[in-house]
Amino acid sequence: MARSTNARRPATLASLAAELGVSRTTVSNAYNRPDQLSPELRKRVLDTARRLGYPGPDPVARSLRTRRAGAVGLLLTENLSYAFRDPGALSFLEGLALACEDAGHGLLLVPANPEREDVASVHSAGVDGFVVYSVPEDDPHLAAVLERPVPSVVCDQPSIPDVDRVGVDDRAAITAMAKHLLDLGHRRVGISCMRLARARNDGPASLQRQANASFHVQKARLTALAEVFSDAGIDWSTVPVVERFDHSQESGASAAAQILDTDPEVTAIVCTSDILALGALDEAERRGVKVPDDLTITGFDGIPDAERAGLTTIRQPILEKGRAAGRLLLDTAERGRPREIRLETQLIEGTTAGPPRSSEERWFGP
Protein backbone atom coordinates (compact mmCIF):
# COMPACT_ATOMS: atom_id res chain seq x y z
CA MET A 1 0.00 0.00 0.00
CA ALA A 2 1.33 3.44 -0.97
CA ARG A 3 2.03 5.76 1.95
CA SER A 4 -0.25 8.81 2.05
CA THR A 5 1.49 12.02 1.11
CA ASN A 6 -0.72 13.77 3.66
CA ALA A 7 0.64 11.79 6.63
CA ARG A 8 1.50 13.94 9.63
CA ARG A 9 5.20 14.62 10.04
CA PRO A 10 6.66 13.26 13.30
CA ALA A 11 6.55 15.72 16.17
CA THR A 12 9.83 17.25 17.27
CA LEU A 13 10.95 18.85 20.50
CA ALA A 14 10.40 22.27 18.92
CA SER A 15 6.89 21.47 17.62
CA LEU A 16 5.92 19.96 20.98
CA ALA A 17 7.14 23.07 22.80
CA ALA A 18 5.13 25.25 20.41
CA GLU A 19 2.01 23.12 20.93
CA LEU A 20 2.33 23.50 24.70
CA GLY A 21 3.40 27.11 24.66
CA VAL A 22 6.53 26.37 26.69
CA SER A 23 10.25 26.53 26.02
CA ARG A 24 12.21 23.63 24.53
CA THR A 25 14.18 23.47 27.78
CA THR A 26 10.95 22.76 29.65
CA VAL A 27 10.16 19.86 27.31
CA SER A 28 13.71 18.52 27.66
CA ASN A 29 13.51 18.74 31.45
CA ALA A 30 10.34 16.64 31.44
CA TYR A 31 12.50 13.73 30.23
CA ASN A 32 15.98 14.45 31.55
CA ARG A 33 15.49 16.57 34.69
CA PRO A 34 11.96 15.90 35.97
CA ASP A 35 12.80 17.42 39.36
CA GLN A 36 12.88 20.84 37.63
CA LEU A 37 9.14 20.70 36.80
CA SER A 38 6.00 20.44 38.83
CA PRO A 39 4.29 17.02 38.58
CA GLU A 40 1.33 18.66 36.84
CA LEU A 41 3.45 20.34 34.16
CA ARG A 42 5.52 17.23 33.50
CA LYS A 43 2.36 15.15 33.11
CA ARG A 44 0.94 17.67 30.63
CA VAL A 45 4.17 17.56 28.59
CA LEU A 46 4.28 13.75 28.49
CA ASP A 47 0.57 13.41 27.73
CA THR A 48 0.84 15.84 24.84
CA ALA A 49 3.97 14.09 23.58
CA ARG A 50 2.11 10.77 23.45
CA ARG A 51 -0.84 12.37 21.65
CA LEU A 52 1.43 13.93 19.02
CA GLY A 53 3.67 10.87 18.70
CA TYR A 54 6.83 12.52 20.01
CA PRO A 55 9.24 9.68 21.00
CA GLY A 56 11.39 11.71 23.39
CA PRO A 57 14.93 13.09 23.04
CA ASP A 58 17.30 11.12 20.82
CA PRO A 59 19.58 9.22 23.24
CA VAL A 60 22.44 9.11 20.74
CA ALA A 61 22.30 12.86 20.18
CA ARG A 62 22.03 13.42 23.91
CA SER A 63 25.09 11.28 24.63
CA LEU A 64 27.09 13.16 22.01
CA ARG A 65 26.04 16.46 23.55
CA THR A 66 26.62 15.51 27.18
CA ARG A 67 29.48 13.07 26.55
CA ARG A 68 27.66 10.65 28.86
CA ALA A 69 26.31 7.27 27.78
CA GLY A 70 24.39 6.61 30.98
CA ALA A 71 25.72 3.04 31.18
CA VAL A 72 28.43 1.04 32.93
CA GLY A 73 30.35 -1.63 31.03
CA LEU A 74 31.11 -4.95 32.71
CA LEU A 75 34.08 -6.71 31.14
CA LEU A 76 33.86 -10.49 31.41
CA THR A 77 36.61 -12.52 29.79
CA GLU A 78 34.14 -15.32 29.21
CA ASN A 79 31.32 -16.05 26.82
CA LEU A 80 28.16 -14.08 27.55
CA SER A 81 26.27 -17.10 28.93
CA TYR A 82 28.84 -17.43 31.74
CA ALA A 83 27.36 -14.38 33.50
CA PHE A 84 24.03 -16.20 33.81
CA ARG A 85 25.36 -19.72 34.36
CA ASP A 86 28.04 -19.29 37.02
CA PRO A 87 26.54 -18.61 40.50
CA GLY A 88 29.40 -16.37 41.57
CA ALA A 89 29.28 -14.28 38.39
CA LEU A 90 25.50 -14.07 38.65
CA SER A 91 25.65 -12.81 42.23
CA PHE A 92 28.31 -10.26 41.30
CA LEU A 93 26.18 -9.14 38.35
CA GLU A 94 23.20 -8.63 40.66
CA GLY A 95 25.23 -6.47 43.03
CA LEU A 96 26.59 -4.34 40.19
CA ALA A 97 23.09 -3.97 38.73
CA LEU A 98 21.80 -2.74 42.10
CA ALA A 99 24.50 -0.06 42.21
CA CYS A 100 23.64 1.00 38.66
CA GLU A 101 19.94 1.17 39.52
CA ASP A 102 20.66 3.37 42.52
CA ALA A 103 22.60 5.77 40.29
CA GLY A 104 20.11 5.70 37.41
CA HIS A 105 22.59 4.03 35.06
CA GLY A 106 22.25 1.14 32.68
CA LEU A 107 24.53 -1.87 32.52
CA LEU A 108 26.21 -3.20 29.38
CA LEU A 109 27.82 -6.66 29.39
CA VAL A 110 31.02 -6.72 27.37
CA PRO A 111 31.90 -10.42 27.02
CA ALA A 112 35.30 -11.46 25.73
CA ASN A 113 36.09 -15.04 24.83
CA PRO A 114 39.32 -15.94 26.67
CA GLU A 115 40.68 -17.76 23.63
CA ARG A 116 40.18 -14.88 21.19
CA GLU A 117 42.18 -11.70 20.63
CA ASP A 118 39.44 -9.53 19.10
CA VAL A 119 38.85 -6.46 21.31
CA ALA A 120 36.26 -4.73 19.10
CA SER A 121 33.57 -5.18 21.75
CA VAL A 122 35.59 -3.01 24.14
CA HIS A 123 36.31 -0.31 21.56
CA SER A 124 32.68 -0.03 20.48
CA ALA A 125 31.08 -0.12 23.94
CA GLY A 126 29.13 3.10 24.60
CA VAL A 127 29.78 3.34 28.35
CA ASP A 128 30.88 5.90 30.91
CA GLY A 129 33.29 3.49 32.58
CA PHE A 130 34.23 -0.16 33.00
CA VAL A 131 34.08 -2.67 35.81
CA VAL A 132 36.63 -5.38 35.05
CA TYR A 133 35.63 -8.69 36.60
CA SER A 134 38.49 -11.05 37.42
CA VAL A 135 40.70 -11.13 34.31
CA PRO A 136 44.36 -12.10 33.80
CA GLU A 137 46.98 -9.40 33.72
CA ASP A 138 47.93 -10.13 30.11
CA ASP A 139 44.42 -10.07 28.65
CA PRO A 140 44.16 -7.88 25.51
CA HIS A 141 40.61 -6.83 26.45
CA LEU A 142 41.94 -5.40 29.71
CA ALA A 143 44.58 -3.45 27.78
CA ALA A 144 41.83 -2.10 25.50
CA VAL A 145 39.79 -0.99 28.52
CA LEU A 146 42.75 0.87 30.02
CA GLU A 147 43.27 2.67 26.70
CA ARG A 148 39.77 4.14 26.86
CA PRO A 149 39.58 7.66 28.42
CA VAL A 150 36.98 6.55 30.99
CA PRO A 151 37.32 5.44 34.62
CA SER A 152 37.73 1.76 35.49
CA VAL A 153 37.39 -0.43 38.57
CA VAL A 154 38.95 -3.88 38.82
CA CYS A 155 37.22 -6.56 40.86
CA ASP A 156 39.52 -9.27 42.28
CA GLN A 157 42.26 -9.26 39.67
CA PRO A 158 44.62 -8.03 38.50
CA SER A 159 46.08 -5.36 40.77
CA ILE A 160 46.99 -2.39 38.57
CA PRO A 161 48.68 0.81 39.76
CA ASP A 162 46.41 3.87 39.61
CA VAL A 163 43.26 1.79 39.04
CA ASP A 164 40.55 1.43 41.70
CA ARG A 165 40.03 -2.10 43.00
CA VAL A 166 37.52 -4.17 44.99
CA GLY A 167 38.37 -7.58 46.40
CA VAL A 168 39.15 -9.78 49.38
CA ASP A 169 42.38 -10.93 51.00
CA ASP A 170 42.67 -14.25 49.16
CA ARG A 171 45.93 -15.19 50.84
CA ALA A 172 44.56 -14.71 54.34
CA ALA A 173 41.31 -16.50 53.50
CA ILE A 174 42.88 -19.63 52.04
CA THR A 175 45.51 -19.62 54.81
CA ALA A 176 42.71 -19.96 57.34
CA MET A 177 41.39 -22.98 55.42
CA ALA A 178 44.82 -24.62 55.18
CA LYS A 179 45.43 -24.19 58.92
CA HIS A 180 41.99 -25.64 59.64
CA LEU A 181 42.91 -28.76 57.66
CA LEU A 182 46.26 -29.05 59.41
CA ASP A 183 44.53 -28.75 62.78
CA LEU A 184 42.26 -31.63 61.73
CA GLY A 185 45.37 -33.70 61.06
CA HIS A 186 45.61 -33.67 57.24
CA ARG A 187 49.09 -34.01 55.77
CA ARG A 188 48.32 -35.65 52.41
CA VAL A 189 46.37 -33.16 50.30
CA GLY A 190 45.52 -32.50 46.68
CA ILE A 191 44.54 -29.19 45.06
CA SER A 192 41.87 -28.56 42.42
CA CYS A 193 42.25 -25.07 40.96
CA MET A 194 40.68 -22.85 38.32
CA ARG A 195 42.60 -21.76 35.22
CA LEU A 196 45.97 -20.16 35.85
CA ALA A 197 46.63 -18.61 32.44
CA ARG A 198 44.98 -17.80 29.12
CA ALA A 199 46.61 -20.83 27.50
CA ARG A 200 44.38 -23.86 28.04
CA ASN A 201 45.59 -26.53 30.44
CA ASP A 202 43.47 -29.37 31.75
CA GLY A 203 45.79 -31.36 33.92
CA PRO A 204 48.63 -31.05 36.43
CA ALA A 205 49.89 -27.53 37.04
CA SER A 206 53.68 -27.57 37.31
CA LEU A 207 55.52 -25.47 39.87
CA GLN A 208 56.61 -23.19 37.03
CA ARG A 209 53.03 -22.72 35.79
CA GLN A 210 51.91 -21.94 39.34
CA ALA A 211 54.68 -19.36 39.75
CA ASN A 212 53.94 -17.73 36.37
CA ALA A 213 50.13 -17.71 36.73
CA SER A 214 48.57 -14.60 35.20
CA PHE A 215 45.32 -15.00 37.15
CA HIS A 216 46.38 -13.30 40.37
CA VAL A 217 43.61 -14.68 42.58
CA GLN A 218 44.46 -18.30 41.79
CA LYS A 219 48.17 -17.54 42.11
CA ALA A 220 47.65 -15.93 45.52
CA ARG A 221 45.64 -18.89 46.79
CA LEU A 222 48.14 -21.47 45.55
CA THR A 223 51.08 -19.48 46.93
CA ALA A 224 49.45 -19.24 50.36
CA LEU A 225 48.63 -22.97 50.38
CA ALA A 226 52.21 -23.79 49.42
CA GLU A 227 53.59 -21.64 52.22
CA VAL A 228 51.30 -23.01 54.93
CA PHE A 229 51.73 -26.67 54.01
CA SER A 230 55.48 -26.25 53.49
CA ASP A 231 55.79 -24.70 56.94
CA ALA A 232 54.06 -27.83 58.26
CA GLY A 233 56.76 -30.01 56.72
CA ILE A 234 54.85 -31.00 53.56
CA ASP A 235 56.89 -31.04 50.35
CA TRP A 236 54.77 -28.86 48.04
CA SER A 237 56.42 -30.35 44.95
CA THR A 238 54.76 -33.68 45.81
CA VAL A 239 51.28 -32.19 46.23
CA PRO A 240 49.11 -32.91 43.16
CA VAL A 241 47.80 -29.58 41.83
CA VAL A 242 45.28 -30.16 39.04
CA GLU A 243 44.07 -27.25 36.90
CA ARG A 244 40.85 -26.99 34.95
CA PHE A 245 40.29 -24.37 32.25
CA ASP A 246 36.48 -24.49 32.29
CA HIS A 247 34.76 -23.58 35.54
CA SER A 248 32.06 -26.23 35.95
CA GLN A 249 31.04 -29.06 38.25
CA GLU A 250 32.04 -31.50 35.55
CA SER A 251 35.53 -30.00 35.61
CA GLY A 252 35.61 -30.31 39.39
CA ALA A 253 34.60 -33.97 39.20
CA SER A 254 37.26 -34.83 36.62
CA ALA A 255 39.93 -32.91 38.56
CA ALA A 256 39.07 -34.81 41.75
CA ALA A 257 39.25 -38.08 39.83
CA GLN A 258 42.68 -37.17 38.49
CA ILE A 259 43.92 -36.26 41.98
CA LEU A 260 42.68 -39.50 43.53
CA ASP A 261 44.08 -41.58 40.67
CA THR A 262 47.44 -39.80 41.02
CA ASP A 263 47.64 -40.19 44.80
CA PRO A 264 45.12 -42.60 46.37
CA GLU A 265 46.51 -41.70 49.82
CA VAL A 266 45.18 -38.13 49.61
CA THR A 267 42.96 -37.40 52.62
CA ALA A 268 41.76 -33.92 51.60
CA ILE A 269 41.06 -32.11 48.33
CA VAL A 270 41.29 -28.33 48.58
CA CYS A 271 39.32 -26.65 45.80
CA THR A 272 39.83 -23.01 44.91
CA SER A 273 36.11 -22.56 44.17
CA ASP A 274 32.83 -24.02 45.38
CA ILE A 275 31.90 -25.11 41.86
CA LEU A 276 34.98 -27.31 41.67
CA ALA A 277 34.29 -28.60 45.19
CA LEU A 278 30.71 -29.54 44.30
CA GLY A 279 32.11 -31.50 41.37
CA ALA A 280 34.56 -33.21 43.72
CA LEU A 281 31.62 -34.22 45.92
CA ASP A 282 29.96 -35.72 42.85
CA GLU A 283 33.09 -37.75 42.09
CA ALA A 284 33.35 -38.94 45.69
CA GLU A 285 29.74 -40.13 45.55
CA ARG A 286 30.38 -41.89 42.24
CA ARG A 287 33.30 -43.78 43.79
CA GLY A 288 31.44 -44.64 46.96
CA VAL A 289 33.85 -42.52 49.01
CA LYS A 290 32.35 -41.19 52.24
CA VAL A 291 32.78 -37.46 52.89
CA PRO A 292 34.27 -36.52 55.33
CA ASP A 293 34.94 -40.00 56.80
CA ASP A 294 37.16 -41.13 53.93
CA LEU A 295 37.88 -37.82 52.21
CA THR A 296 37.67 -34.16 53.18
CA ILE A 297 36.62 -31.67 50.48
CA THR A 298 36.70 -27.88 50.83
CA GLY A 299 35.73 -24.97 48.60
CA PHE A 300 35.94 -21.20 48.30
CA ASP A 301 33.16 -18.63 47.66
CA GLY A 302 30.14 -19.52 49.79
CA ILE A 303 27.61 -19.83 46.97
CA PRO A 304 24.09 -21.00 47.93
CA ASP A 305 24.47 -24.50 46.43
CA ALA A 306 27.63 -25.04 48.47
CA GLU A 307 25.97 -24.00 51.68
CA ARG A 308 23.02 -26.28 50.95
CA ALA A 309 25.49 -29.13 50.47
CA GLY A 310 27.10 -28.37 53.84
CA LEU A 311 30.44 -27.61 52.17
CA THR A 312 33.32 -26.44 54.32
CA THR A 313 34.28 -23.28 52.49
CA ILE A 314 35.37 -19.66 52.60
CA ARG A 315 32.40 -17.35 52.30
CA GLN A 316 33.03 -14.08 50.52
CA PRO A 317 30.41 -11.33 49.96
CA ILE A 318 30.13 -11.69 46.18
CA LEU A 319 26.97 -9.61 45.78
CA GLU A 320 28.48 -6.84 47.88
CA LYS A 321 31.59 -6.99 45.68
CA GLY A 322 29.46 -6.09 42.68
CA ARG A 323 27.64 -3.35 44.54
CA ALA A 324 30.90 -1.89 45.88
CA ALA A 325 32.53 -1.97 42.43
CA GLY A 326 29.59 -0.12 40.90
CA ARG A 327 29.50 2.50 43.62
CA LEU A 328 33.24 3.04 43.38
CA LEU A 329 33.06 3.52 39.62
CA LEU A 330 30.13 5.93 39.78
CA ASP A 331 31.55 7.91 42.71
CA THR A 332 33.54 10.73 41.14
CA ALA A 333 34.55 12.29 44.46
CA GLU A 334 38.22 11.28 44.71
CA ARG A 335 39.54 10.56 41.25
CA GLY A 336 43.01 11.89 42.09
CA ARG A 337 44.30 8.69 43.73
CA PRO A 338 43.55 4.97 43.40
CA ARG A 339 41.09 3.59 45.94
CA GLU A 340 40.72 0.05 47.23
CA ILE A 341 37.86 -1.65 49.03
CA ARG A 342 38.76 -4.91 50.78
CA LEU A 343 35.82 -6.98 51.97
CA GLU A 344 35.83 -9.54 54.78
CA THR A 345 35.69 -13.32 54.35
CA GLN A 346 34.59 -16.06 56.75
CA LEU A 347 35.62 -19.67 57.21
CA ILE A 348 32.49 -21.83 57.20
CA GLU A 349 33.01 -25.15 58.96
CA GLY A 350 30.53 -27.36 57.17
CA THR A 351 30.08 -31.10 57.15
CA THR A 352 32.57 -32.00 54.43
CA ALA A 353 35.75 -31.69 56.50
CA GLY A 354 36.86 -33.99 59.30
CA PRO A 355 39.94 -35.75 60.70
CA PRO A 356 41.63 -38.17 58.29
CA ARG A 357 41.33 -41.89 58.72
CA SER A 358 44.39 -44.08 58.59
CA SER A 359 45.15 -45.66 55.22
CA GLU A 360 44.03 -49.05 56.57
CA GLU A 361 40.59 -47.68 57.33
CA ARG A 362 40.00 -45.93 53.99
CA TRP A 363 38.55 -47.35 50.80
CA PHE A 364 38.21 -45.37 47.59
CA GLY A 365 36.40 -47.83 45.40
CA PRO A 366 36.92 -48.28 41.66
C-alpha positions as CSV (number, residue, x, y, z in Angstrom):
1,M,0.0,0.0,0.0
2,A,1.3,3.4,-1.0
3,R,2.0,5.8,2.0
4,S,-0.2,8.8,2.0
5,T,1.5,12.0,1.1
6,N,-0.7,13.8,3.7
7,A,0.6,11.8,6.6
8,R,1.5,13.9,9.6
9,R,5.2,14.6,10.0
10,P,6.7,13.3,13.3
11,A,6.6,15.7,16.2
12,T,9.8,17.2,17.3
13,L,11.0,18.8,20.5
14,A,10.4,22.3,18.9
15,S,6.9,21.5,17.6
16,L,5.9,20.0,21.0
17,A,7.1,23.1,22.8
18,A,5.1,25.3,20.4
19,E,2.0,23.1,20.9
20,L,2.3,23.5,24.7
21,G,3.4,27.1,24.7
22,V,6.5,26.4,26.7
23,S,10.2,26.5,26.0
24,R,12.2,23.6,24.5
25,T,14.2,23.5,27.8
26,T,10.9,22.8,29.6
27,V,10.2,19.9,27.3
28,S,13.7,18.5,27.7
29,N,13.5,18.7,31.5
30,A,10.3,16.6,31.4
31,Y,12.5,13.7,30.2
32,N,16.0,14.5,31.5
33,R,15.5,16.6,34.7
34,P,12.0,15.9,36.0
35,D,12.8,17.4,39.4
36,Q,12.9,20.8,37.6
37,L,9.1,20.7,36.8
38,S,6.0,20.4,38.8
39,P,4.3,17.0,38.6
40,E,1.3,18.7,36.8
41,L,3.4,20.3,34.2
42,R,5.5,17.2,33.5
43,K,2.4,15.2,33.1
44,R,0.9,17.7,30.6
45,V,4.2,17.6,28.6
46,L,4.3,13.8,28.5
47,D,0.6,13.4,27.7
48,T,0.8,15.8,24.8
49,A,4.0,14.1,23.6
50,R,2.1,10.8,23.4
51,R,-0.8,12.4,21.6
52,L,1.4,13.9,19.0
53,G,3.7,10.9,18.7
54,Y,6.8,12.5,20.0
55,P,9.2,9.7,21.0
56,G,11.4,11.7,23.4
57,P,14.9,13.1,23.0
58,D,17.3,11.1,20.8
59,P,19.6,9.2,23.2
60,V,22.4,9.1,20.7
61,A,22.3,12.9,20.2
62,R,22.0,13.4,23.9
63,S,25.1,11.3,24.6
64,L,27.1,13.2,22.0
65,R,26.0,16.5,23.6
66,T,26.6,15.5,27.2
67,R,29.5,13.1,26.6
68,R,27.7,10.6,28.9
69,A,26.3,7.3,27.8
70,G,24.4,6.6,31.0
71,A,25.7,3.0,31.2
72,V,28.4,1.0,32.9
73,G,30.3,-1.6,31.0
74,L,31.1,-5.0,32.7
75,L,34.1,-6.7,31.1
76,L,33.9,-10.5,31.4
77,T,36.6,-12.5,29.8
78,E,34.1,-15.3,29.2
79,N,31.3,-16.1,26.8
80,L,28.2,-14.1,27.6
81,S,26.3,-17.1,28.9
82,Y,28.8,-17.4,31.7
83,A,27.4,-14.4,33.5
84,F,24.0,-16.2,33.8
85,R,25.4,-19.7,34.4
86,D,28.0,-19.3,37.0
87,P,26.5,-18.6,40.5
88,G,29.4,-16.4,41.6
89,A,29.3,-14.3,38.4
90,L,25.5,-14.1,38.7
91,S,25.7,-12.8,42.2
92,F,28.3,-10.3,41.3
93,L,26.2,-9.1,38.3
94,E,23.2,-8.6,40.7
95,G,25.2,-6.5,43.0
96,L,26.6,-4.3,40.2
97,A,23.1,-4.0,38.7
98,L,21.8,-2.7,42.1
99,A,24.5,-0.1,42.2
100,C,23.6,1.0,38.7
101,E,19.9,1.2,39.5
102,D,20.7,3.4,42.5
103,A,22.6,5.8,40.3
104,G,20.1,5.7,37.4
105,H,22.6,4.0,35.1
106,G,22.2,1.1,32.7
107,L,24.5,-1.9,32.5
108,L,26.2,-3.2,29.4
109,L,27.8,-6.7,29.4
110,V,31.0,-6.7,27.4
111,P,31.9,-10.4,27.0
112,A,35.3,-11.5,25.7
113,N,36.1,-15.0,24.8
114,P,39.3,-15.9,26.7
115,E,40.7,-17.8,23.6
116,R,40.2,-14.9,21.2
117,E,42.2,-11.7,20.6
118,D,39.4,-9.5,19.1
119,V,38.8,-6.5,21.3
120,A,36.3,-4.7,19.1
121,S,33.6,-5.2,21.8
122,V,35.6,-3.0,24.1
123,H,36.3,-0.3,21.6
124,S,32.7,0.0,20.5
125,A,31.1,-0.1,23.9
126,G,29.1,3.1,24.6
127,V,29.8,3.3,28.3
128,D,30.9,5.9,30.9
129,G,33.3,3.5,32.6
130,F,34.2,-0.2,33.0
131,V,34.1,-2.7,35.8
132,V,36.6,-5.4,35.0
133,Y,35.6,-8.7,36.6
134,S,38.5,-11.0,37.4
135,V,40.7,-11.1,34.3
136,P,44.4,-12.1,33.8
137,E,47.0,-9.4,33.7
138,D,47.9,-10.1,30.1
139,D,44.4,-10.1,28.7
140,P,44.2,-7.9,25.5
141,H,40.6,-6.8,26.4
142,L,41.9,-5.4,29.7
143,A,44.6,-3.5,27.8
144,A,41.8,-2.1,25.5
145,V,39.8,-1.0,28.5
146,L,42.8,0.9,30.0
147,E,43.3,2.7,26.7
148,R,39.8,4.1,26.9
149,P,39.6,7.7,28.4
150,V,37.0,6.6,31.0
151,P,37.3,5.4,34.6
152,S,37.7,1.8,35.5
153,V,37.4,-0.4,38.6
154,V,38.9,-3.9,38.8
155,C,37.2,-6.6,40.9
156,D,39.5,-9.3,42.3
157,Q,42.3,-9.3,39.7
158,P,44.6,-8.0,38.5
159,S,46.1,-5.4,40.8
160,I,47.0,-2.4,38.6
161,P,48.7,0.8,39.8
162,D,46.4,3.9,39.6
163,V,43.3,1.8,39.0
164,D,40.6,1.4,41.7
165,R,40.0,-2.1,43.0
166,V,37.5,-4.2,45.0
167,G,38.4,-7.6,46.4
168,V,39.1,-9.8,49.4
169,D,42.4,-10.9,51.0
170,D,42.7,-14.2,49.2
171,R,45.9,-15.2,50.8
172,A,44.6,-14.7,54.3
173,A,41.3,-16.5,53.5
174,I,42.9,-19.6,52.0
175,T,45.5,-19.6,54.8
176,A,42.7,-20.0,57.3
177,M,41.4,-23.0,55.4
178,A,44.8,-24.6,55.2
179,K,45.4,-24.2,58.9
180,H,42.0,-25.6,59.6
181,L,42.9,-28.8,57.7
182,L,46.3,-29.0,59.4
183,D,44.5,-28.8,62.8
184,L,42.3,-31.6,61.7
185,G,45.4,-33.7,61.1
186,H,45.6,-33.7,57.2
187,R,49.1,-34.0,55.8
188,R,48.3,-35.7,52.4
189,V,46.4,-33.2,50.3
190,G,45.5,-32.5,46.7
191,I,44.5,-29.2,45.1
192,S,41.9,-28.6,42.4
193,C,42.3,-25.1,41.0
194,M,40.7,-22.8,38.3
195,R,42.6,-21.8,35.2
196,L,46.0,-20.2,35.9
197,A,46.6,-18.6,32.4
198,R,45.0,-17.8,29.1
199,A,46.6,-20.8,27.5
200,R,44.4,-23.9,28.0
201,N,45.6,-26.5,30.4
202,D,43.5,-29.4,31.8
203,G,45.8,-31.4,33.9
204,P,48.6,-31.1,36.4
205,A,49.9,-27.5,37.0
206,S,53.7,-27.6,37.3
207,L,55.5,-25.5,39.9
208,Q,56.6,-23.2,37.0
209,R,53.0,-22.7,35.8
210,Q,51.9,-21.9,39.3
211,A,54.7,-19.4,39.7
212,N,53.9,-17.7,36.4
213,A,50.1,-17.7,36.7
214,S,48.6,-14.6,35.2
215,F,45.3,-15.0,37.2
216,H,46.4,-13.3,40.4
217,V,43.6,-14.7,42.6
218,Q,44.5,-18.3,41.8
219,K,48.2,-17.5,42.1
220,A,47.6,-15.9,45.5
221,R,45.6,-18.9,46.8
222,L,48.1,-21.5,45.6
223,T,51.1,-19.5,46.9
224,A,49.5,-19.2,50.4
225,L,48.6,-23.0,50.4
226,A,52.2,-23.8,49.4
227,E,53.6,-21.6,52.2
228,V,51.3,-23.0,54.9
229,F,51.7,-26.7,54.0
230,S,55.5,-26.3,53.5
231,D,55.8,-24.7,56.9
232,A,54.1,-27.8,58.3
233,G,56.8,-30.0,56.7
234,I,54.9,-31.0,53.6
235,D,56.9,-31.0,50.4
236,W,54.8,-28.9,48.0
237,S,56.4,-30.4,44.9
238,T,54.8,-33.7,45.8
239,V,51.3,-32.2,46.2
240,P,49.1,-32.9,43.2
241,V,47.8,-29.6,41.8
242,V,45.3,-30.2,39.0
243,E,44.1,-27.3,36.9
244,R,40.9,-27.0,34.9
245,F,40.3,-24.4,32.3
246,D,36.5,-24.5,32.3
247,H,34.8,-23.6,35.5
248,S,32.1,-26.2,36.0
249,Q,31.0,-29.1,38.3
250,E,32.0,-31.5,35.5
251,S,35.5,-30.0,35.6
252,G,35.6,-30.3,39.4
253,A,34.6,-34.0,39.2
254,S,37.3,-34.8,36.6
255,A,39.9,-32.9,38.6
256,A,39.1,-34.8,41.7
257,A,39.2,-38.1,39.8
258,Q,42.7,-37.2,38.5
259,I,43.9,-36.3,42.0
260,L,42.7,-39.5,43.5
261,D,44.1,-41.6,40.7
262,T,47.4,-39.8,41.0
263,D,47.6,-40.2,44.8
264,P,45.1,-42.6,46.4
265,E,46.5,-41.7,49.8
266,V,45.2,-38.1,49.6
267,T,43.0,-37.4,52.6
268,A,41.8,-33.9,51.6
269,I,41.1,-32.1,48.3
270,V,41.3,-28.3,48.6
271,C,39.3,-26.7,45.8
272,T,39.8,-23.0,44.9
273,S,36.1,-22.6,44.2
274,D,32.8,-24.0,45.4
275,I,31.9,-25.1,41.9
276,L,35.0,-27.3,41.7
277,A,34.3,-28.6,45.2
278,L,30.7,-29.5,44.3
279,G,32.1,-31.5,41.4
280,A,34.6,-33.2,43.7
281,L,31.6,-34.2,45.9
282,D,30.0,-35.7,42.8
283,E,33.1,-37.7,42.1
284,A,33.3,-38.9,45.7
285,E,29.7,-40.1,45.6
286,R,30.4,-41.9,42.2
287,R,33.3,-43.8,43.8
288,G,31.4,-44.6,47.0
289,V,33.8,-42.5,49.0
290,K,32.4,-41.2,52.2
291,V,32.8,-37.5,52.9
292,P,34.3,-36.5,55.3
293,D,34.9,-40.0,56.8
294,D,37.2,-41.1,53.9
295,L,37.9,-37.8,52.2
296,T,37.7,-34.2,53.2
297,I,36.6,-31.7,50.5
298,T,36.7,-27.9,50.8
299,G,35.7,-25.0,48.6
300,F,35.9,-21.2,48.3
301,D,33.2,-18.6,47.7
302,G,30.1,-19.5,49.8
303,I,27.6,-19.8,47.0
304,P,24.1,-21.0,47.9
305,D,24.5,-24.5,46.4
306,A,27.6,-25.0,48.5
307,E,26.0,-24.0,51.7
308,R,23.0,-26.3,51.0
309,A,25.5,-29.1,50.5
310,G,27.1,-28.4,53.8
311,L,30.4,-27.6,52.2
312,T,33.3,-26.4,54.3
313,T,34.3,-23.3,52.5
314,I,35.4,-19.7,52.6
315,R,32.4,-17.4,52.3
316,Q,33.0,-14.1,50.5
317,P,30.4,-11.3,50.0
318,I,30.1,-11.7,46.2
319,L,27.0,-9.6,45.8
320,E,28.5,-6.8,47.9
321,K,31.6,-7.0,45.7
322,G,29.5,-6.1,42.7
323,R,27.6,-3.4,44.5
324,A,30.9,-1.9,45.9
325,A,32.5,-2.0,42.4
326,G,29.6,-0.1,40.9
327,R,29.5,2.5,43.6
328,L,33.2,3.0,43.4
329,L,33.1,3.5,39.6
330,L,30.1,5.9,39.8
331,D,31.5,7.9,42.7
332,T,33.5,10.7,41.1
333,A,34.6,12.3,44.5
334,E,38.2,11.3,44.7
335,R,39.5,10.6,41.2
336,G,43.0,11.9,42.1
337,R,44.3,8.7,43.7
338,P,43.5,5.0,43.4
339,R,41.1,3.6,45.9
340,E,40.7,0.1,47.2
341,I,37.9,-1.7,49.0
342,R,38.8,-4.9,50.8
343,L,35.8,-7.0,52.0
344,E,35.8,-9.5,54.8
345,T,35.7,-13.3,54.4
346,Q,34.6,-16.1,56.7
347,L,35.6,-19.7,57.2
348,I,32.5,-21.8,57.2
349,E,33.0,-25.1,59.0
350,G,30.5,-27.4,57.2
351,T,30.1,-31.1,57.2
352,T,32.6,-32.0,54.4
353,A,35.8,-31.7,56.5
354,G,36.9,-34.0,59.3
355,P,39.9,-35.7,60.7
356,P,41.6,-38.2,58.3
357,R,41.3,-41.9,58.7
358,S,44.4,-44.1,58.6
359,S,45.1,-45.7,55.2
360,E,44.0,-49.0,56.6
361,E,40.6,-47.7,57.3
362,R,40.0,-45.9,54.0
363,W,38.6,-47.4,50.8
364,F,38.2,-45.4,47.6
365,G,36.4,-47.8,45.4
366,P,36.9,-48.3,41.7
